[in-house]
Amino acid sequence: MSSPSTFDTPTGRRIAYHKIEGATPGVVFLGGFMSDMEGTKALALDAWARRTGRAFLRFDYSGHGQSSGAFTDGCIGDWAQDARAVIEGVTEGPQVLVGSSMGGWISSILIGEIPEKVAGFVGIAAAPDFTEDSMWRDFTPEQRAELETEGLVLLPSDYGDPYPITRRLIEDGRNNLVLRAPLRMPFRVRLLQGTADRDVERQVALALLDHIEGSDVRLTFVKGADHRFSTPECLALVERSVEEVLG
């Protein structure tokens, strides 16, 4: 495995990334909460880009993977800044954003902030507004009190260590909600969602579909697929969806 390149953001965070030169529009993979650019979907798209000669970027948000910082110091706004900085700093022209889970929320923020840099969007189990509409909603009174007094609460995870949820993460999430107003996406959009996803309810995919304003927006449910969305069949669907958006 080759060592990543690094990009220093205007806020002083060092972002690790891998970039493949190739045809444009390029494709950018935006990962999920506490995930990194070495995950199955990111590497599958890396291999796809190499096969097809397409420009491709994958990276780690600060506090994730090989980038600088501690996870508990970060929040949605920080990670959106990281994504914007590295996309603006190392890619040429508009990009197709492929957002997995939290990456779907980050993508939605960027589409509003830098629409000139976006040529299309593929959401994989996209999780917009999850800090408010899932985490905070489902906290017990005791967890909410602990968050207020201690500034941190630990949530069980199906993927390893518990998730450390900070008060800053929740509060900052409220400043970055995207499902409270229409989302203008004047390009091809493909949303992919598994019916067996225990982390993102299927209603979230429908809400995102309803909020997007665009002429070519499609949502595909995959019966039995879970949140990882990483079986060979799911990965093939991701690749086909990216190819559809590229046209």
PyRosetta script that sets phi, psi and omega in degrees:
from pyrosetta import init, pose_from_sequence

init()
pose = pose_from_sequence("MSSPSTFDTPTGRRIAYHKIEGATPGVVFLGGFMSDMEGTKALALDAWARRTGRAFLRFDYSGHGQSSGAFTDGCIGDWAQDARAVIEGVTEGPQVLVGSSMGGWISSILIGEIPEKVAGFVGIAAAPDFTEDSMWRDFTPEQRAELETEGLVLLPSDYGDPYPITRRLIEDGRNNLVLRAPLRMPFRVRLLQGTADRDVERQVALALLDHIEGSDVRLTFVKGADHRFSTPECLALVERSVEEVLG")
pose.set_psi(1, 126.5)
pose.set_omega(1, -178.4)
pose.set_phi(2, -75.5)
pose.set_psi(2, 153.7)
pose.set_omega(2, 177.9)
pose.set_phi(3, -72.6)
pose.set_psi(3, 145.1)
pose.set_omega(3, -179.3)
pose.set_phi(4, -75.7)
pose.set_psi(4, 158.1)
pose.set_omega(4, 165.6)
pose.set_phi(5, -79.0)
pose.set_psi(5, 166.6)
pose.set_omega(5, 178.3)
pose.set_phi(6, -131.3)
pose.set_psi(6, 150.7)
pose.set_omega(6, 178.2)
pose.set_phi(7, -132.9)
pose.set_psi(7, 127.1)
pose.set_omega(7, 179.1)
pose.set_phi(8, -92.0)
pose.set_psi(8, 120.7)
pose.set_omega(8, -177.6)
pose.set_phi(9, -79.7)
pose.set_psi(9, 163.6)
pose.set_omega(9, 176.7)
pose.set_phi(10, -59.8)
pose.set_psi(10, -21.1)
pose.set_omega(10, 179.5)
pose.set_phi(11, -89.4)
pose.set_psi(11, 1.5)
pose.set_omega(11, 176.3)
pose.set_phi(12, 90.1)
pose.set_psi(12, 9.7)
pose.set_omega(12, 177.6)
pose.set_phi(13, -93.3)
pose.set_psi(13, 142.2)
pose.set_omega(13, -178.4)
pose.set_phi(14, -101.4)
pose.set_psi(14, 116.3)
pose.set_omega(14, -175.0)
pose.set_phi(15, -102.7)
pose.set_psi(15, 124.4)
pose.set_omega(15, 176.5)
pose.set_phi(16, -86.2)
pose.set_psi(16, 139.2)
pose.set_omega(16, -179.0)
pose.set_phi(17, -152.6)
pose.set_psi(17, 160.4)
pose.set_omega(17, 170.0)
pose.set_phi(18, -123.1)
pose.set_psi(18, 132.8)
pose.set_omega(18, -178.5)
pose.set_phi(19, -128.7)
pose.set_psi(19, 136.2)
pose.set_omega(19, 174.4)
pose.set_phi(20, -111.1)
pose.set_psi(20, 128.2)
pose.set_omega(20, 174.8)
pose.set_phi(21, -77.5)
pose.set_psi(21, 146.1)
pose.set_omega(21, 179.1)
pose.set_phi(22, 174.2)
pose.set_psi(22, -161.8)
pose.set_omega(22, -176.7)
pose.set_phi(23, -66.9)
pose.set_psi(23, 151.0)
pose.set_omega(23, 176.8)
pose.set_phi(24, -109.7)
pose.set_psi(24, 158.1)
pose.set_omega(24, -1.3)
pose.set_phi(25, -61.6)
pose.set_psi(25, 144.0)
pose.set_omega(25, 175.7)
pose.set_phi(26, -78.1)
pose.set_psi(26, 171.6)
pose.set_omega(26, 178.8)
pose.set_phi(27, -120.6)
pose.set_psi(27, 135.7)
pose.set_omega(27, 178.5)
pose.set_phi(28, -122.0)
pose.set_psi(28, 128.8)
pose.set_omega(28, 175.8)
pose.set_phi(29, -97.9)
pose.set_psi(29, 126.3)
pose.set_omega(29, 177.3)
pose.set_phi(30, -114.0)
pose.set_psi(30, 115.5)
pose.set_omega(30, -172.3)
pose.set_phi(31, -80.3)
pose.set_psi(31, -177.5)
pose.set_omega(31, -175.0)
pose.set_phi(32, -96.9)
pose.set_psi(32, -175.1)
pose.set_omega(32, -177.6)
pose.set_phi(33, -66.0)
pose.set_psi(33, 120.6)
pose.set_omega(33, -179.5)
pose.set_phi(34, 62.3)
pose.set_psi(34, 23.5)
pose.set_omega(34, 173.9)
pose.set_phi(35, -107.8)
pose.set_psi(35, -178.8)
pose.set_omega(35, -179.1)
pose.set_phi(36, -146.4)
pose.set_psi(36, 178.1)
pose.set_omega(36, -173.2)
pose.set_phi(37, -79.1)
pose.set_psi(37, 4.7)
pose.set_omega(37, 176.4)
pose.set_phi(38, -101.4)
pose.set_psi(38, 12.1)
pose.set_omega(38, 179.9)
pose.set_phi(39, -74.0)
pose.set_psi(39, 168.8)
pose.set_omega(39, -173.7)
pose.set_phi(40, -58.9)
pose.set_psi(40, -46.4)
pose.set_omega(40, -176.9)
pose.set_phi(41, -67.6)
pose.set_psi(41, -41.4)
pose.set_omega(41, 179.5)
pose.set_phi(42, -62.3)
pose.set_psi(42, -43.9)
pose.set_omega(42, -178.4)
pose.set_phi(43, -71.2)
pose.set_psi(43, -33.4)
pose.set_omega(43, 176.4)
pose.set_phi(44, -64.0)
pose.set_psi(44, -42.1)
pose.set_omega(44, 178.1)
pose.set_phi(45, -69.5)
pose.set_psi(45, -33.7)
pose.set_omega(45, 174.6)
pose.set_phi(46, -59.4)
pose.set_psi(46, -47.8)
pose.set_omega(46, 179.4)
pose.set_phi(47, -64.1)
pose.set_psi(47, -40.1)
pose.set_omega(47, 177.6)
pose.set_phi(48, -60.8)
pose.set_psi(48, -43.6)
pose.set_omega(48, -179.2)
pose.set_phi(49, -63.2)
pose.set_psi(49, -40.0)
pose.set_omega(49, 178.7)
pose.set_phi(50, -65.5)
pose.set_psi(50, -38.5)
pose.set_omega(50, 179.1)
pose.set_phi(51, -67.1)
pose.set_psi(51, -37.1)
pose.set_omega(51, -171.4)
pose.set_phi(52, -98.9)
pose.set_psi(52, -6.4)
pose.set_omega(52, -179.9)
pose.set_phi(53, 74.8)
pose.set_psi(53, 27.5)
pose.set_omega(53, -177.1)
pose.set_phi(54, -96.9)
pose.set_psi(54, 138.6)
pose.set_omega(54, 172.7)
pose.set_phi(55, -62.1)
pose.set_psi(55, 138.7)
pose.set_omega(55, -174.9)
pose.set_phi(56, -149.7)
pose.set_psi(56, 140.8)
pose.set_omega(56, 178.4)
pose.set_phi(57, -132.3)
pose.set_psi(57, 131.4)
pose.set_omega(57, 168.4)
pose.set_phi(58, -131.2)
pose.set_psi(58, 148.0)
pose.set_omega(58, -173.3)
pose.set_phi(59, -154.3)
pose.set_psi(59, 168.1)
pose.set_omega(59, 175.2)
pose.set_phi(60, -110.4)
pose.set_psi(60, 130.1)
pose.set_omega(60, 170.8)
pose.set_phi(61, -62.0)
pose.set_psi(61, 160.5)
pose.set_omega(61, 174.0)
pose.set_phi(62, -58.1)
pose.set_psi(62, 142.8)
pose.set_omega(62, -177.6)
pose.set_phi(63, 76.6)
pose.set_psi(63, 4.5)
pose.set_omega(63, 178.3)
pose.set_phi(64, -122.2)
pose.set_psi(64, 146.3)
pose.set_omega(64, 170.7)
pose.set_phi(65, 51.2)
pose.set_psi(65, -123.2)
pose.set_omega(65, -173.7)
pose.set_phi(66, -100.4)
pose.set_psi(66, 5.9)
pose.set_omega(66, 177.6)
pose.set_phi(67, -83.5)
pose.set_psi(67, 166.1)
pose.set_omega(67, -177.0)
pose.set_phi(68, -74.5)
pose.set_psi(68, 163.6)
pose.set_omega(68, 172.6)
pose.set_phi(69, 95.4)
pose.set_psi(69, 165.0)
pose.set_omega(69, 177.6)
pose.set_phi(70, -98.7)
pose.set_psi(70, 140.3)
pose.set_omega(70, -179.4)
pose.set_phi(71, -54.8)
pose.set_psi(71, -42.9)
pose.set_omega(71, -175.4)
pose.set_phi(72, -71.3)
pose.set_psi(72, -8.7)
pose.set_omega(72, 175.2)
pose.set_phi(73, -86.2)
pose.set_psi(73, -12.4)
pose.set_omega(73, -172.2)
pose.set_phi(74, -97.5)
pose.set_psi(74, 170.8)
pose.set_omega(74, 178.4)
pose.set_phi(75, -157.8)
pose.set_psi(75, 175.7)
pose.set_omega(75, -175.8)
pose.set_phi(76, -56.7)
pose.set_psi(76, -45.7)
pose.set_omega(76, -179.3)
pose.set_phi(77, -61.1)
pose.set_psi(77, -40.8)
pose.set_omega(77, 177.7)
pose.set_phi(78, -62.6)
pose.set_psi(78, -45.9)
pose.set_omega(78, -175.5)
pose.set_phi(79, -70.2)
pose.set_psi(79, -31.9)
pose.set_omega(79, 173.7)
pose.set_phi(80, -67.1)
pose.set_psi(80, -38.5)
pose.set_omega(80, 175.4)
pose.set_phi(81, -61.7)
pose.set_psi(81, -43.2)
pose.set_omega(81, 178.5)
pose.set_phi(82, -58.5)
pose.set_psi(82, -48.4)
pose.set_omega(82, -177.6)
pose.set_phi(83, -62.6)
pose.set_psi(83, -44.9)
pose.set_omega(83, 180.0)
pose.set_phi(84, -61.9)
pose.set_psi(84, -43.7)
pose.set_omega(84, -176.6)
pose.set_phi(85, -62.7)
pose.set_psi(85, -45.8)
pose.set_omega(85, -176.4)
pose.set_phi(86, -73.3)
pose.set_psi(86, -35.0)
pose.set_omega(86, 177.2)
pose.set_phi(87, -65.8)
pose.set_psi(87, -46.1)
pose.set_omega(87, 179.0)
pose.set_phi(88, -68.3)
pose.set_psi(88, -30.9)
pose.set_omega(88, -173.2)
pose.set_phi(89, -83.5)
pose.set_psi(89, -29.4)
pose.set_omega(89, -171.9)
pose.set_phi(90, -125.1)
pose.set_psi(90, -3.4)
pose.set_omega(90, 178.3)
pose.set_phi(91, -108.8)
pose.set_psi(91, 157.2)
pose.set_omega(91, 179.4)
pose.set_phi(92, -112.9)
pose.set_psi(92, 124.1)
pose.set_omega(92, 175.6)
pose.set_phi(93, 75.8)
pose.set_psi(93, -175.0)
pose.set_omega(93, -179.8)
pose.set_phi(94, -65.0)
pose.set_psi(94, 152.1)
pose.set_omega(94, -177.0)
pose.set_phi(95, -128.8)
pose.set_psi(95, 149.8)
pose.set_omega(95, 168.2)
pose.set_phi(96, -87.6)
pose.set_psi(96, 119.8)
pose.set_omega(96, -179.9)
pose.set_phi(97, -89.7)
pose.set_psi(97, 128.2)
pose.set_omega(97, 175.8)
pose.set_phi(98, -113.8)
pose.set_psi(98, 104.1)
pose.set_omega(98, -173.6)
pose.set_phi(99, -106.9)
pose.set_psi(99, 119.1)
pose.set_omega(99, 178.6)
pose.set_phi(100, -99.6)
pose.set_psi(100, 123.8)
pose.set_omega(100, 176.8)
pose.set_phi(101, 55.3)
pose.set_psi(101, -115.8)
pose.set_omega(101, 177.7)
pose.set_phi(102, -57.1)
pose.set_psi(102, -31.3)
pose.set_omega(102, 177.7)
pose.set_phi(103, -59.7)
pose.set_psi(103, -25.9)
pose.set_omega(103, 174.5)
pose.set_phi(104, -69.0)
pose.set_psi(104, -35.8)
pose.set_omega(104, 175.3)
pose.set_phi(105, -68.8)
pose.set_psi(105, -47.1)
pose.set_omega(105, 178.9)
pose.set_phi(106, -58.7)
pose.set_psi(106, -42.7)
pose.set_omega(106, 178.2)
pose.set_phi(107, -58.7)
pose.set_psi(107, -43.3)
pose.set_omega(107, -179.2)
pose.set_phi(108, -62.7)
pose.set_psi(108, -38.6)
pose.set_omega(108, 176.4)
pose.set_phi(109, -62.9)
pose.set_psi(109, -47.0)
pose.set_omega(109, -177.1)
pose.set_phi(110, -66.2)
pose.set_psi(110, -35.4)
pose.set_omega(110, 178.7)
pose.set_phi(111, -60.0)
pose.set_psi(111, -34.2)
pose.set_omega(111, 175.7)
pose.set_phi(112, -76.4)
pose.set_psi(112, -32.4)
pose.set_omega(112, -175.1)
pose.set_phi(113, -85.3)
pose.set_psi(113, -41.0)
pose.set_omega(113, -176.0)
pose.set_phi(114, -131.7)
pose.set_psi(114, 61.9)
pose.set_omega(114, -175.6)
pose.set_phi(115, -59.3)
pose.set_psi(115, -26.7)
pose.set_omega(115, -179.6)
pose.set_phi(116, -68.2)
pose.set_psi(116, -15.4)
pose.set_omega(116, -179.3)
pose.set_phi(117, -97.8)
pose.set_psi(117, 4.4)
pose.set_omega(117, -174.0)
pose.set_phi(118, -118.7)
pose.set_psi(118, 126.5)
pose.set_omega(118, 179.9)
pose.set_phi(119, -109.1)
pose.set_psi(119, -7.3)
pose.set_omega(119, -179.1)
pose.set_phi(120, 172.6)
pose.set_psi(120, 169.7)
pose.set_omega(120, -175.9)
pose.set_phi(121, -144.9)
pose.set_psi(121, 130.3)
pose.set_omega(121, 170.4)
pose.set_phi(122, -120.1)
pose.set_psi(122, 118.9)
pose.set_omega(122, 177.4)
pose.set_phi(123, -103.7)
pose.set_psi(123, 127.9)
pose.set_omega(123, 178.9)
pose.set_phi(124, -113.5)
pose.set_psi(124, 108.1)
pose.set_omega(124, -175.0)
pose.set_phi(125, 48.9)
pose.set_psi(125, 45.5)
pose.set_omega(125, -176.2)
pose.set_phi(126, -58.3)
pose.set_psi(126, 139.6)
pose.set_omega(126, -173.4)
pose.set_phi(127, -126.7)
pose.set_psi(127, 59.2)
pose.set_omega(127, 178.3)
pose.set_phi(128, -63.3)
pose.set_psi(128, 141.7)
pose.set_omega(128, 172.4)
pose.set_phi(129, 63.8)
pose.set_psi(129, 22.5)
pose.set_omega(129, -172.9)
pose.set_phi(130, -66.4)
pose.set_psi(130, -27.7)
pose.set_omega(130, -179.2)
pose.set_phi(131, -63.6)
pose.set_psi(131, -34.3)
pose.set_omega(131, -179.1)
pose.set_phi(132, -91.5)
pose.set_psi(132, -47.9)
pose.set_omega(132, -169.5)
pose.set_phi(133, -87.5)
pose.set_psi(133, -6.4)
pose.set_omega(133, 176.6)
pose.set_phi(134, -125.3)
pose.set_psi(134, -61.4)
pose.set_omega(134, -176.8)
pose.set_phi(135, -63.1)
pose.set_psi(135, -61.9)
pose.set_omega(135, -176.0)
pose.set_phi(136, -61.7)
pose.set_psi(136, -40.6)
pose.set_omega(136, 179.1)
pose.set_phi(137, -56.9)
pose.set_psi(137, -39.7)
pose.set_omega(137, -172.9)
pose.set_phi(138, -95.2)
pose.set_psi(138, -3.4)
pose.set_omega(138, 176.7)
pose.set_phi(139, -62.3)
pose.set_psi(139, 140.6)
pose.set_omega(139, 171.8)
pose.set_phi(140, -74.4)
pose.set_psi(140, 162.4)
pose.set_omega(140, 174.8)
pose.set_phi(141, -54.8)
pose.set_psi(141, -35.6)
pose.set_omega(141, 179.8)
pose.set_phi(142, -67.8)
pose.set_psi(142, -39.9)
pose.set_omega(142, 178.8)
pose.set_phi(143, -67.3)
pose.set_psi(143, -40.3)
pose.set_omega(143, 177.8)
pose.set_phi(144, -63.1)
pose.set_psi(144, -40.0)
pose.set_omega(144, 178.8)
pose.set_phi(145, -66.1)
pose.set_psi(145, -41.2)
pose.set_omega(145, 179.2)
pose.set_phi(146, -63.8)
pose.set_psi(146, -39.5)
pose.set_omega(146, 178.6)
pose.set_phi(147, -63.1)
pose.set_psi(147, -41.2)
pose.set_omega(147, -179.4)
pose.set_phi(148, -68.5)
pose.set_psi(148, -40.2)
pose.set_omega(148, -174.4)
pose.set_phi(149, -87.0)
pose.set_psi(149, -38.7)
pose.set_omega(149, -175.9)
pose.set_phi(150, -99.8)
pose.set_psi(150, -18.8)
pose.set_omega(150, -178.7)
pose.set_phi(151, 79.1)
pose.set_psi(151, 4.6)
pose.set_omega(151, -176.3)
pose.set_phi(152, -156.6)
pose.set_psi(152, 139.7)
pose.set_omega(152, 172.5)
pose.set_phi(153, -138.5)
pose.set_psi(153, 143.0)
pose.set_omega(153, -179.3)
pose.set_phi(154, -100.1)
pose.set_psi(154, 128.3)
pose.set_omega(154, 178.9)
pose.set_phi(155, -110.1)
pose.set_psi(155, 137.0)
pose.set_omega(155, 177.0)
pose.set_phi(156, -60.3)
pose.set_psi(156, 147.9)
pose.set_omega(156, 179.5)
pose.set_phi(157, -130.0)
pose.set_psi(157, 143.3)
pose.set_omega(157, 174.4)
pose.set_phi(158, -79.6)
pose.set_psi(158, -3.8)
pose.set_omega(158, -170.4)
pose.set_phi(159, -115.1)
pose.set_psi(159, 11.3)
pose.set_omega(159, 179.4)
pose.set_phi(160, 138.7)
pose.set_psi(160, -133.8)
pose.set_omega(160, -178.2)
pose.set_phi(161, -61.4)
pose.set_psi(161, 154.7)
pose.set_omega(161, 177.1)
pose.set_phi(162, -59.0)
pose.set_psi(162, 152.9)
pose.set_omega(162, 175.5)
pose.set_phi(163, -80.6)
pose.set_psi(163, 121.9)
pose.set_omega(163, 173.5)
pose.set_phi(164, -83.9)
pose.set_psi(164, 112.2)
pose.set_omega(164, -176.8)
pose.set_phi(165, -103.8)
pose.set_psi(165, 120.6)
pose.set_omega(165, -177.3)
pose.set_phi(166, -97.4)
pose.set_psi(166, 156.7)
pose.set_omega(166, 175.0)
pose.set_phi(167, -61.0)
pose.set_psi(167, -36.5)
pose.set_omega(167, 179.2)
pose.set_phi(168, -63.0)
pose.set_psi(168, -39.0)
pose.set_omega(168, 178.8)
pose.set_phi(169, -59.7)
pose.set_psi(169, -46.3)
pose.set_omega(169, -179.3)
pose.set_phi(170, -65.7)
pose.set_psi(170, -46.8)
pose.set_omega(170, -176.5)
pose.set_phi(171, -66.8)
pose.set_psi(171, -41.6)
pose.set_omega(171, 178.7)
pose.set_phi(172, -67.5)
pose.set_psi(172, -35.3)
pose.set_omega(172, 177.9)
pose.set_phi(173, -55.8)
pose.set_psi(173, -36.6)
pose.set_omega(173, -179.9)
pose.set_phi(174, -65.6)
pose.set_psi(174, -22.9)
pose.set_omega(174, 178.5)
pose.set_phi(175, -86.1)
pose.set_psi(175, -4.4)
pose.set_omega(175, -175.7)
pose.set_phi(176, -127.2)
pose.set_psi(176, 20.7)
pose.set_omega(176, -179.2)
pose.set_phi(177, -65.8)
pose.set_psi(177, 138.9)
pose.set_omega(177, -177.1)
pose.set_phi(178, -116.9)
pose.set_psi(178, -8.8)
pose.set_omega(178, -177.3)
pose.set_phi(179, -98.3)
pose.set_psi(179, 21.5)
pose.set_omega(179, 177.3)
pose.set_phi(180, -102.4)
pose.set_psi(180, -2.2)
pose.set_omega(180, -179.5)
pose.set_phi(181, -153.1)
pose.set_psi(181, 163.3)
pose.set_omega(181, 179.2)
pose.set_phi(182, -61.1)
pose.set_psi(182, 149.6)
pose.set_omega(182, 177.4)
pose.set_phi(183, -113.9)
pose.set_psi(183, 111.0)
pose.set_omega(183, -178.0)
pose.set_phi(184, -81.5)
pose.set_psi(184, 119.1)
pose.set_omega(184, 178.6)
pose.set_phi(185, -134.0)
pose.set_psi(185, 85.4)
pose.set_omega(185, -174.8)
pose.set_phi(186, -83.9)
pose.set_psi(186, 51.6)
pose.set_omega(186, -179.8)
pose.set_phi(187, -155.6)
pose.set_psi(187, 178.4)
pose.set_omega(187, 179.4)
pose.set_phi(188, -68.7)
pose.set_psi(188, 135.2)
pose.set_omega(188, 178.7)
pose.set_phi(189, -130.2)
pose.set_psi(189, 131.2)
pose.set_omega(189, 174.9)
pose.set_phi(190, -127.0)
pose.set_psi(190, 123.2)
pose.set_omega(190, 178.7)
pose.set_phi(191, -111.0)
pose.set_psi(191, 130.7)
pose.set_omega(191, -177.7)
pose.set_phi(192, -120.0)
pose.set_psi(192, 133.5)
pose.set_omega(192, -175.8)
pose.set_phi(193, -147.0)
pose.set_psi(193, 133.0)
pose.set_omega(193, 175.8)
pose.set_phi(194, -87.9)
pose.set_psi(194, 143.2)
pose.set_omega(194, -179.8)
pose.set_phi(195, -76.7)
pose.set_psi(195, -18.1)
pose.set_omega(195, -179.8)
pose.set_phi(196, -101.2)
pose.set_psi(196, 18.0)
pose.set_omega(196, 178.8)
pose.set_phi(197, -71.8)
pose.set_psi(197, 118.1)
pose.set_omega(197, -179.3)
pose.set_phi(198, -93.0)
pose.set_psi(198, -5.7)
pose.set_omega(198, -178.6)
pose.set_phi(199, -100.2)
pose.set_psi(199, -35.8)
pose.set_omega(199, 179.9)
pose.set_phi(200, -122.3)
pose.set_psi(200, 115.2)
pose.set_omega(200, -179.4)
pose.set_phi(201, -67.1)
pose.set_psi(201, 148.5)
pose.set_omega(201, -179.6)
pose.set_phi(202, -61.8)
pose.set_psi(202, -24.3)
pose.set_omega(202, 178.4)
pose.set_phi(203, -64.0)
pose.set_psi(203, -28.0)
pose.set_omega(203, 177.6)
pose.set_phi(204, -64.5)
pose.set_psi(204, -42.9)
pose.set_omega(204, 178.3)
pose.set_phi(205, -62.3)
pose.set_psi(205, -40.3)
pose.set_omega(205, 178.7)
pose.set_phi(206, -67.6)
pose.set_psi(206, -38.9)
pose.set_omega(206, 178.3)
pose.set_phi(207, -64.0)
pose.set_psi(207, -41.9)
pose.set_omega(207, 178.0)
pose.set_phi(208, -64.1)
pose.set_psi(208, -43.6)
pose.set_omega(208, 176.8)
pose.set_phi(209, -56.4)
pose.set_psi(209, -44.8)
pose.set_omega(209, -178.3)
pose.set_phi(210, -66.3)
pose.set_psi(210, -32.0)
pose.set_omega(210, -176.3)
pose.set_phi(211, -82.7)
pose.set_psi(211, -22.7)
pose.set_omega(211, -178.3)
pose.set_phi(212, -75.1)
pose.set_psi(212, 129.3)
pose.set_omega(212, 173.0)
pose.set_phi(213, -102.0)
pose.set_psi(213, 112.2)
pose.set_omega(213, -179.3)
pose.set_phi(214, -170.6)
pose.set_psi(214, 162.6)
pose.set_omega(214, -174.9)
pose.set_phi(215, -94.8)
pose.set_psi(215, -9.4)
pose.set_omega(215, -178.3)
pose.set_phi(216, -141.8)
pose.set_psi(216, 75.8)
pose.set_omega(216, -175.8)
pose.set_phi(217, -124.1)
pose.set_psi(217, 123.3)
pose.set_omega(217, -177.3)
pose.set_phi(218, -133.1)
pose.set_psi(218, 141.8)
pose.set_omega(218, 176.8)
pose.set_phi(219, -116.8)
pose.set_psi(219, 128.7)
pose.set_omega(219, 178.0)
pose.set_phi(220, -117.4)
pose.set_psi(220, 123.4)
pose.set_omega(220, 171.6)
pose.set_phi(221, -94.4)
pose.set_psi(221, 137.6)
pose.set_omega(221, 177.1)
pose.set_phi(222, -113.5)
pose.set_psi(222, 110.9)
pose.set_omega(222, -176.3)
pose.set_phi(223, -62.9)
pose.set_psi(223, 126.7)
pose.set_omega(223, 177.0)
pose.set_phi(224, 87.5)
pose.set_psi(224, -8.9)
pose.set_omega(224, -179.5)
pose.set_phi(225, -76.1)
pose.set_psi(225, 140.5)
pose.set_omega(225, 179.8)
pose.set_phi(226, -99.2)
pose.set_psi(226, -170.3)
pose.set_omega(226, -173.3)
pose.set_phi(227, -67.0)
pose.set_psi(227, -28.9)
pose.set_omega(227, -179.7)
pose.set_phi(228, -63.8)
pose.set_psi(228, -35.5)
pose.set_omega(228, 178.3)
pose.set_phi(229, 49.5)
pose.set_psi(229, 46.0)
pose.set_omega(229, -170.2)
pose.set_phi(230, -125.9)
pose.set_psi(230, 15.1)
pose.set_omega(230, 173.0)
pose.set_phi(231, -69.1)
pose.set_psi(231, 161.3)
pose.set_omega(231, 177.2)
pose.set_phi(232, -54.1)
pose.set_psi(232, -37.9)
pose.set_omega(232, -179.8)
pose.set_phi(233, -67.5)
pose.set_psi(233, -40.9)
pose.set_omega(233, 179.3)
pose.set_phi(234, -67.5)
pose.set_psi(234, -41.2)
pose.set_omega(234, 179.1)
pose.set_phi(235, -64.2)
pose.set_psi(235, -38.5)
pose.set_omega(235, 177.2)
pose.set_phi(236, -63.6)
pose.set_psi(236, -37.8)
pose.set_omega(236, 177.9)
pose.set_phi(237, -66.9)
pose.set_psi(237, -38.8)
pose.set_omega(237, 175.8)
pose.set_phi(238, -58.9)
pose.set_psi(238, -47.3)
pose.set_omega(238, -179.6)
pose.set_phi(239, -61.3)
pose.set_psi(239, -45.1)
pose.set_omega(239, 179.7)
pose.set_phi(240, -63.0)
pose.set_psi(240, -37.7)
pose.set_omega(240, -179.2)
pose.set_phi(241, -67.1)
pose.set_psi(241, -40.8)
pose.set_omega(241, 176.3)
pose.set_phi(242, -62.7)
pose.set_psi(242, -42.5)
pose.set_omega(242, 179.4)
pose.set_phi(243, -64.0)
pose.set_psi(243, -38.1)
pose.set_omega(243, 176.0)
pose.set_phi(244, -61.8)
pose.set_psi(244, -45.4)
pose.set_omega(244, -178.3)
pose.set_phi(245, -65.5)
pose.set_psi(245, -37.8)
pose.set_omega(245, 176.8)
pose.set_phi(246, -67.7)
pose.set_psi(246, -26.1)
pose.set_omega(246, 175.9)
pose.set_phi(247, 76.3)
pose.dump_pdb("model.pdb")
